[in-house]
Amino acid sequence: MATLRRILLATDLEPKSDRAMERAVRLASQFGAELTALHVVRDGDRLYGAMPLHHVEMEIRRHLLATPGAAGIATRAVAVKGEAVGPQVAGYAETWQPDLVVVGHHQRDGVTELFLPATAERIAIADETPLLIVRAKPLGPYARPLVPVDFSERSRPSVAAARLLAPDGRLDLLHVFDVPAIAHPPATRLDTTEFADDFRALLDDAEAIDRTVTVEVRTGSPPPQIVAAARNGRYDLVVMGSARRNGLSRAVLGSVAHEVLDGLPCDTLITGESPSTNAPAAVLASLMPWAKA
C-alpha cells in the first residue's frame, strides 16, 4: 500500500453512509486518487429496485456531488444488480483492482453487516485489498493512528499503512501479550525495554521518523485490550493486520474480529500479511495479527 491511486467505495446510499463517502472523497483528494462509488441493487430494494441502473448511477453521482470536495476529484458511479452485496463488490474489486475498499459501519445493518465476515472473506479471496471501515464523521486527515502489532512480517503493512494515511500524525504501536487471565490480571503493562528490538524492526524499513512514535506492551486478552486502548487514547484510526488463507479463519473471524470491530469507537483499517509495498495488502479474512495459527 505504497500510495492510493484507486479507491472503491461500497455504498448503500442511505443518509448514514455519508460518513464513508466523505472519508473516501477526502482520501481521493489527499492522494489524487480516482474514486469509484459502487451501489448494489438487491432484490426487493424499495428505493432503487425498480429503477434502471443508469438512473441509479445518476443518483450515486448526485450523492457524490453533494459531498464537499468531490467536484475536484475523478469520480465514477457504478450500479449493479445482485442478490448479495458481497460477491458483487468482490467481483468488481477483482476487476478494477483498487488500492483500498471503503465501507461504512452501520451497527450490524446495511452494508457493513454484509461485509463482516462474509464479504470480507470473499474480497480477500478475490483481490487482497485493504478495507477501511468508517465510523466517525471526517473532520480532517487522520492524525493519530493506533497500530496493534505482533512483531511478525504481517505487522509491517499495518505500520506502513498508518504512516501513509496519517503522514503528519503520531504513530502509536501496541503489542498485547496474550496470556491466560489467571496468570496476569487484565490491563497489566510490561516494560517495553525487552521488546525494543522488536518494535524497532517494524520501523527499520519505514520512512525516516519525523514525529513521535510511542510503544506500549500489555498483557491480557487482545480484543478488549485493543478496544480499551483505542477508547482511552482517543484515536481516530486503528490499523490491524490479517493473515488470510488460514485453516482457523472462519472460527476466529466470527469471534475475535467482531469483538474488536464492534467495540472500536473509531475508523478501522484492515491490512494484510504481505510486506510488499508494490502490491495491495490482503483484506481481513482470517486471523487478527495477534492470533497464531
Residue, then its C-alpha position, 0 to 999 in steps of 0.5 A: m500500500a505504497t500510495l492510493r491511486r484507486i479507491l472503491l467505495a461500497t455504498d448503500l446510499e442511505p443518509k448514514s453512509d455519508r460518513a464513508m463517502e466523505r472519508a473516501v472523497r477526502l482520501a481521493s483528494q489527499f492522494g489524487a486518487e480516482l474514486t469509484a462509488l459502487h451501489v448494489v441493487r438487491d432484490g426487493d430494494r424499495l428505493y432503487g429496485a425498480m429503477p434502471l441502473h443508469h438512473v441509479e448511477m445518476e443518483i450515486r453521482r448526485h450523492l457524490l456531488a453533494t459531498p464537499g470536495a468531490a467536484g475536484i476529484a475523478t469520480r465514477a458511479v457504478a450500479v449493479k444488480g445482485e442478490a448479495v452485496g458481497p460477491q458483487v463488490a468482490g467481483y468488481a474489486e477483482t476487476w478494477q483492482p483498487d488500492l483500498v475498499v471503503v465501507g461504512h459501519h452501520q451497527r450490524d445493518g446495511v452494508t457493513e453487516l454484509f461485509l463482516p465476515a462474509t464479504a470480507e472473506r470473499i474480497a480477500i479471496a478475490d483481490e487482497t485489498p485493504l478495507l477501511i471501515v468508517r465510523a466517525k464523521p471526517l473532520g480532517p486527515y487522520a492524525r493519530p493512528l493506533v497500530p496493534v502489532d505482533f512483531s511478525e512480517r504481517s505487522r509491517p503493512s499495518v505500520a506502513a499503512a498508518r504512516l501513509l494515511a496519517p503522514d503528519g500524525r503520531l504513530d502509536l504501536l501496541h503489542v498485547f501479550d496474550v496470556p491466560a487471565i489467571a496468570h496476569p490480571p487484565a490491563t497489566r503493562l510490561d516494560t517495553t525495554e525487552f521488546a525494543d528490538d522488536f518494535r524497532a524492526l517494524l520501523d527499520d524499513a519505514e520512512a525516516i521518523d519525523r514525529t513521535v512514535t510511542v510503544e506500549v506492551r500489555t498483557g491480557s486478552p487482545p480484543p478488549q485490550i485493543v478496544a480499551a486502548a483505542r477508547n482511552g487514547r482517543y484515536d481516530l484510526v486503528v490499523m490491524g493486520s490479517a493473515r488470510r488463507n488460514g485453516l482457523s479463519r472462519a472460527v476466529l473471524g466470527s469471534v475475535a474480529h467482531e469483538v474488536l470491530d464492534g467495540l472500536p469507537c473509531d475508523t478501522l483499517i484492515t491490512g494484510e500479511s504481505p510486506s510488499t509495498n508494490a502490491p495491495a495488502a490482503v483484506l481481513a479474512s482470517l486471523m487478527p495479527w495477534a492470533k497464531a495459527 
